[in-house]
C-alpha cells in the first residue's frame, strides 16, 4: 500500500503507474506552461465556471476534474450560498466526480482550477489521489482579489505555537480506539 505522500512526491499509483502532482517546467514568472492545448481548454472551462459563479452571486472560483479526456466533475465556489466554509470549487468538483464514478479515488485524473488551490483544496486533491493539479491564477492573484489563500500558505510555514488559533492535543486513554477498531475490521476500504 502507498504511503499518503507517494502520490504528491511522484511515486506510483496503486495500479503501479507513475504519478506526480507537477508535470510541467516552471516558466520565468513561476507559472508552468500547460502540457498542451487540452490543458488550456479545461482551464478555460474552469475560469468560465468561476466567472459565471460571480455573476450568480458566488465566489470567483471554478474547477473541473477530468479523467481520460472526459469531464467527471465540475464545481463552483458555494461557500456563501451553502453557508459551508468547505464548499470551495475544487472540493465541490471532487465530490461531484466521486459521486459520478462511484469511487473516492481519482487516480488518473487531473484537477483543473481557475485559481491555485488553497491548502484545504490541495489536501483534498492529495486525498483524492489525482495525478495532476493545473491552475490559472495564483495565490498572489487570490490575495489581490481579497482572499486569504496566501496568508494560509504562510501560516502553515510557521510553528503552531505562533498561530492566533489555538490547536491543542488532549490525549485520552482511548485515543487510539478508533484506529484499533479500524485495523481489526475485515471490511475496511483502504484509502
C-alpha positions in Angstrom: 0.0 0.0 0.0 1.1 3.5 -0.8 2.0 6.0 1.9 0.0 9.1 1.9 2.9 11.1 0.3 3.8 8.8 -2.6 1.4 10.4 -5.0 2.4 14.0 -4.1 6.1 13.2 -4.4 5.8 11.5 -7.7 5.6 7.9 -6.6 3.5 5.2 -8.2 -0.3 4.6 -8.1 -1.8 1.5 -6.5 -2.1 0.2 -10.0 1.7 0.7 -10.5 1.6 3.7 -12.8 3.9 6.6 -12.1 2.1 9.7 -10.8 3.1 13.2 -9.7 1.4 16.5 -8.9 3.8 18.6 -11.0 4.5 17.6 -14.6 5.4 20.9 -16.4 8.5 23.0 -16.1 8.1 26.4 -14.4 8.4 29.5 -16.7 10.4 32.6 -15.7 7.4 34.0 -13.8 6.9 30.9 -11.7 4.0 29.6 -13.7 4.0 26.4 -15.6 3.4 26.0 -19.3 0.4 23.8 -19.9 1.2 20.4 -21.2 -1.0 21.0 -24.3 -4.0 22.8 -25.7 -6.2 20.3 -23.9 -4.9 21.7 -20.6 -5.8 25.2 -21.8 -9.2 24.2 -22.8 -10.1 22.6 -19.5 -8.6 25.7 -17.7 -10.8 27.9 -19.8 -13.8 25.8 -18.7 -12.8 26.3 -15.0 -12.4 30.0 -15.5 -15.8 30.2 -17.2 -17.4 28.4 -14.3 -15.8 31.0 -11.9 -17.0 34.0 -13.9 -20.5 32.5 -14.2 -20.5 31.9 -10.4 -19.6 35.6 -9.7 -22.5 36.7 -12.0 -24.8 34.5 -9.8 -23.5 36.0 -6.6 -20.9 33.3 -5.7 -17.1 33.4 -5.3 -14.7 33.7 -8.2 -13.6 30.1 -8.3 -14.3 27.2 -10.7 -12.9 23.7 -11.1 -13.1 20.7 -13.4 -12.0 17.1 -12.8 -11.0 15.3 -16.0 -10.1 11.6 -16.5 -9.3 10.1 -19.9 -10.3 13.3 -21.6 -13.8 13.3 -20.0 -15.1 15.8 -17.5 -16.2 13.7 -14.5 -16.9 16.6 -12.1 -17.3 20.3 -12.0 -17.6 22.8 -9.2 -18.1 26.4 -8.3 -17.4 28.1 -5.0 -20.5 27.6 -2.9 -19.2 28.9 0.4 -21.7 31.8 0.9 -24.6 30.2 -1.0 -24.5 27.0 1.1 -23.1 28.5 4.3 -20.3 25.9 4.0 -16.7 27.0 4.5 -15.5 23.8 2.9 -17.6 24.3 -0.3 -14.6 25.5 -2.4 -14.8 24.9 -6.2 -12.2 22.2 -6.1 -13.8 20.3 -3.2 -17.2 20.6 -4.9 -15.8 19.3 -8.2 -14.0 16.3 -6.4 -17.2 15.5 -4.6 -19.2 15.5 -7.9 -16.5 13.4 -9.6 -16.6 10.8 -6.7 -20.4 10.6 -7.0 -20.3 10.2 -10.8 -17.6 7.5 -10.8 -18.8 5.9 -7.6 -15.3 5.9 -6.1 -13.2 8.1 -3.8 -10.0 7.6 -5.8 -9.4 10.0 -8.7 -6.3 8.2 -9.8 -5.6 9.0 -13.5 -7.5 12.4 -13.2 -6.4 16.0 -13.4 -7.9 18.7 -11.3 -8.2 22.0 -13.3 -8.8 25.1 -11.2 -9.4 28.7 -12.1 -7.0 29.6 -9.3 -4.2 27.9 -7.4 -5.9 25.7 -4.8 -5.8 26.8 -1.2 -4.2 24.4 1.3 -7.5 22.8 2.1 -8.2 22.1 -1.6 -4.6 20.9 -2.2 -5.2 18.5 0.7 -8.4 17.3 -0.9 -6.6 16.8 -4.2 -4.0 14.7 -2.4 -6.6 12.6 -0.6 -8.4 12.1 -3.9 -5.1 10.8 -5.4 -5.4 13.0 -8.6 -2.4 12.7 -10.8 -2.1 16.4 -11.6 -3.3 19.8 -10.5 -3.3 22.6 -13.1 -4.4 26.1 -12.3 -4.7 29.5 -14.0 -4.5 32.4 -11.4 -2.1 32.0 -8.4 -2.2 32.7 -4.7 -1.0 36.3 -5.3 -3.9 36.9 -7.6 -6.3 35.5 -5.0 -4.8 37.8 -2.4 -5.3 40.8 -4.7 -8.9 39.7 -5.0 -9.3 39.7 -1.2 -8.9 36.0 -0.4 -6.8 34.5 2.4 -5.0 31.7 0.5 -1.6 33.4 0.6 -1.9 34.0 4.3 -2.9 30.4 4.9 0.1 29.1 3.0 2.3 31.4 5.1 0.6 30.3 8.3 1.4 26.6 7.6 5.0 27.6 7.3 5.1 28.8 10.9 5.2 26.9 14.1 1.7 26.3 15.6 2.8 28.0 18.8 2.8 31.2 16.8 -0.8 30.8 15.4 -3.6 33.0 16.7 -5.9 30.0 16.5 -5.0 27.5 19.3 -4.6 24.0 18.1 -4.2 21.7 21.1 -3.9 17.9 21.6 -5.6 16.4 24.6 -4.5 12.8 24.9 -7.3 10.5 26.1 -6.6 7.0 27.4 -8.7 5.5 24.5 -7.4 8.0 21.8 -6.4 5.1 19.5 -9.6 3.1 19.9 -11.0 4.2 16.5 -7.8 3.2 14.8 -7.7 -0.1 16.7 -11.2 -0.8 15.6 -10.3 0.2 12.0 -7.3 -2.1 11.9 -9.3 -5.0 13.3 -12.1 -4.6 10.7 -12.2 -7.2 7.9 -14.3 -5.0 5.7 -12.4 -1.7 5.7 -11.8 0.1 2.4 -8.1 1.2 2.3 -7.5 4.7 1.2 
